[in-house]
């Protein structure tokens, strides 16, 4: 095992090693306002972790508890696997007229961008798995970042009684938008959803009466 | 690189000045540099006296209130809603904030880094001008709060800042006092005193300005004993002076005064110090140029496209009212101005509502305001009482017509509610099917009230007979008032009934000459100035006006003044009634402004001895007028 791992270690690209090295610090005690969060969303060719691929990644950072527009990332990926069923929803076509990058380039940019920030996504499990699958295809390990799911955070804002009435505990991003009065103008683009997720996160924090000086650990 | 988020932000920004003045690429670049803040209600974006953030703000959603804190008070200076800019101080003077910005409701705000926007301002003259304007509009409020406590609030809106033409050049004092450098302070002070001005410019032999002496120099340097009054002016003058050319705009002048924290600017021929003095522009001139002008407000009302904006203007009116009361402007004058503005607000609301209707009105109609607004006595914003009269139509068209006007009325009353005229708790509004009727229905209704003698009919007629047309057809309204006067002429019985009603109002004072306070309910232990004092005067005036067939005079004060002319033997009484009413109205308005309510219920323990005496003096004419009514209509037999 150790031999195998050492051998692989040599082959890891620098950006991966840099990424891993960021996780030595523990910022669990840091106040929320000093922590960088990255809200992101992936648009994919479908919902199958194995067969489907990431079409685009949109991400935007939250610094000092405000959405920091200059600190954002928007990537469109080259496609080999292509599922025409989902094109309608996302509006992304193969070889669209904006710049596309390879999966490996995308992964490198993404890792450099997120660093050790806390990642926020709606139904985060799905996005995490899609990214991890892509990492695996590139021969890399899984994401090390802490994850927050706006779906389950939102659930915490609901009264326990209400929660028990609900059949399912999943809240769709549309439901979230309606409840939190967020404009849905950019739904179904990765960046648009990332932005909405970021805004939802800021609103949920207020609803949960979390203060900017509370430590990050309160969120988990 | 594609940047969807920046594009969306750009889509929003491009709708609003100054961003609308920028090229697409430039705006996209700026849009990519902003921060998006979410603020729950009550959170501060910045606070007064904090050092300036290196960004300014535009409201995306919600409302940000700008507040100015004085010793114990927090005054609302302005409310910024979607598209409004605030926190511009960083772009102009980089000093500490002079106001606090607080979310009045949950809001989303874009923060634009000043470093990104600086180059834009430097390059784009139009943008530069706009920012100066906006800043000036916000700054005006605190700026006009002088040490003496004078306050003229005139923040209207960014739009109005333009309307007030702060871009127009200043009008300055063209013959400023000036003196030689060798003059003696005492002589100069005497000169200032004779001319009643607060500054004198020290000039050299070419009449180039060397320095200036203002009241505050005299205060700080002579009165304190620092210098003797026999000193030479050059010892105490402020030098060098700030000089500008006469092409200075009002907005620029304002910025110049604030930026340098000075009270006077010297105007010279070419704008430099080495040029002949032609005038002086002071703080005071600035106030004058803003002009506390209700006609500006009315003009603004007429231009407004959104009800929300009207609400904002109504708040400004409230401030104007405060100023008027402080300045002891004659009540009748205040009443006229405020009524005029209120009418304009209603008219605009109707116009906007009509636009939102799917079709134009099927027949002619009149929109009436009732009660205090109808009498044009509404200073504080209170409940709305209104009604609609529409032309008679064929029976088969009636249903449709009525429904049209009810829907219109719903729009109007909703709009008025937004502005701040609360819904009438008794539903005396045009949106109530009872008060949205055809002309002949109204005639029947009026006749019915005048012949029946129930308590309700007297109450309703006392409200509805003080009607005033604000919008629509005047013929129908005249016809209605004819019905009323015809009815009165046929029998005095109706007047007698109204009289009984007026006499039944409880006396303001008890046996021991103590104020009678409310015994129970929400307002326990307060004095009801409306029912116990003002209503009697209002009701009596109405009865006597009907008695004398005084058509078209709804205002209580006017009624008494006219009555005084008609009945010279009661002149004194009517005049004292008018006076009492004026005092009570002012009193109530002040109370209302202090407590931010209708001012109707007065807590006695908050009144000073002087106030109590003032009130008591008003009660004598109330008692006298009740007696007069009793005798005239032989009311004893009815009671």
Boltz contact constraints between the chains, C-beta under 6 A:
constraints:
  - contact:
      token1: [A, 66]
      token2: [B, 35]
      max_distance: 6.0
  - contact:
      token1: [A, 66]
      token2: [B, 37]
      max_distance: 6.0
  - contact:
      token1: [A, 67]
      token2: [B, 36]
      max_distance: 6.0
  - contact:
      token1: [A, 68]
      token2: [B, 35]
      max_distance: 6.0
  - contact:
      token1: [A, 69]
      token2: [B, 5]
      max_distance: 6.0
  - contact:
      token1: [A, 69]
      token2: [B, 32]
      max_distance: 6.0
  - contact:
      token1: [A, 69]
      token2: [B, 34]
      max_distance: 6.0
  - contact:
      token1: [A, 70]
      token2: [B, 32]
      max_distance: 6.0
  - contact:
      token1: [A, 70]
      token2: [B, 33]
      max_distance: 6.0
  - contact:
      token1: [A, 72]
      token2: [B, 5]
      max_distance: 6.0
  - contact:
      token1: [A, 74]
      token2: [B, 2]
      max_distance: 6.0
  - contact:
      token1: [A, 74]
      token2: [B, 3]
      max_distance: 6.0
  - contact:
      token1: [A, 98]
      token2: [B, 2]
      max_distance: 6.0
  - contact:
      token1: [A, 186]
      token2: [B, 8]
      max_distance: 6.0
  - contact:
      token1: [A, 189]
      token2: [B, 4]
      max_distance: 6.0
  - contact:
      token1: [A, 191]
      token2: [B, 4]
      max_distance: 6.0
  - contact:
      token1: [A, 191]
      token2: [B, 5]
      max_distance: 6.0
  - contact:
      token1: [A, 192]
      token2: [B, 4]
      max_distance: 6.0
  - contact:
      token1: [A, 195]
      token2: [B, 5]
      max_distance: 6.0
  - contact:
      token1: [A, 202]
      token2: [B, 38]
      max_distance: 6.0
  - contact:
      token1: [A, 203]
      token2: [B, 38]
      max_distance: 6.0
  - contact:
      token1: [A, 206]
      token2: [B, 40]
      max_distance: 6.0
